[in-house]
Amino acid sequence: MYRRIKHLFKARRESLGSRELVKRLRKEGFQIGRYRVRRLMKRLNLVVIQRQAYRVTTQRNPRHGVAANQVNQDFNPSRPNQVWAGDVTYLRTPEGWMYLAIVMDLYSRKIIGWTLDLRMTTALVERVMQQAITLRNPPNGLIFHSDQGSQYTSQRFSNLLKQHGIQASMSGVGACWDNAVVERFFGSLKHEWLLKVNHRTRQTMKQDVEAYIRYYNHERLHTANGNQSPVEFELSQLNLSGFA
């Protein structure tokens, strides 16, 4: 048990807290509670570094129109391709900044599109949205939720959504909780993963982002998914209900 806890903690870059360790250990067949895991972590001197505070990345253009908030912090749609959410965050390397845009299906928390660029442009969010559309082929009426960044409020991005029958939804100004699931993903990516390694080049940063998204989609257990990974949850629901 001691050895397994130490291995799981170190394999996840010393980021698994007691709650996540309990989920993983129980999934592996161990009968253990959170109180005991806390005691074992203390005995093994396994300490998780706390996340940093949320920061706004995108900037609003006051000349652009803003969509109403259709999600209103209801992050648990009843079926796939009903509500997607996205945002952009910054990543720093000695070679310079990079910007990561993602699209997440809130039904399973799965990342269904992501891309990196040297600039935070409308083309960046268009590219990741097109990637998600190609992968999922969503039905008309899908809601896409974002902040009020100028990339998302631009006419070009609005036209892309309309072309595919997608309805825009936007958070309030500076209201990070209006897109909390995506912000949590960015927090986990940075403070549980990327900041534990010294990335000297943009290429190694890109490779590590890809590695984390693969882990997040296929292995990271989510309470909202009944302690299943996004991929496991989608497959289990597909088998149960025949959702496409």
Steps between C-alpha positions, in 0.01 A plus 500: 500500500777745595690427182191536282402835653852635450502376139162656415597830664833525318359376166253792508781749573418522871158647425252237624325610819335258742164517319653405163721233656197336663322487163800344327571247776137389519492461123799268535316291759633638827245540782609830649348827619614857472591531870748213474645635176555837667688331785711298259582808291607684814715207611662482154541880491300532175396864470303650210590854392190722488383655173546865418213742460299538181613767255310641203678430169268618225392863471157632408448727200224749597400540133404134469162357589475263797282188522279429801612246758294190416692267731468690830749271675303185414797291392326162482309461171301181456655385174818539294533787252240704687733754665864560415727750673832656407762756593859606433791500743864601480809277539848641552829354376856645470432523124194717560125478565257245360121509513285192549135490389274209591145378447346272763176303488349574843302174490811291564765771559688360198734732311379464141720767343822678588767697321802717580623814328750780554224761493155523656290569192156432362660245270613305807149456641358437152751223443425317824124534449526358149705212640225420753225530237683264265550247780148505644271620218258656751127548437341841455426671828829423672598775748861620510592688819800733529607826660458838329848505349524684169590178319165344601292814440651564155280487193716227348454266795130583522459411133674166555257411777198602295626300202481185712180579690682570827364749755744729681489543877735728698606553859469828682798737496775359724264230634733201506237280669280534191748274319632317807550155345732633229686715753551194720643315203750780434587508870565126504700513178731774626535443871470122514703432187683763295653702784659186647737479199743751349394537135791653309333507159156553354520151349546328837217711642272387216593135557427530871162667438412211269609249766282666763192517277545131422523424874206732578271339240597137558609469864408795724196408709216753525241513777242631249556182296450263790878478549562405138726666246328697221565223248379226739187701580408560137552134414294382798214734412519399136459135600210582730301740287625484143609867490718584199 
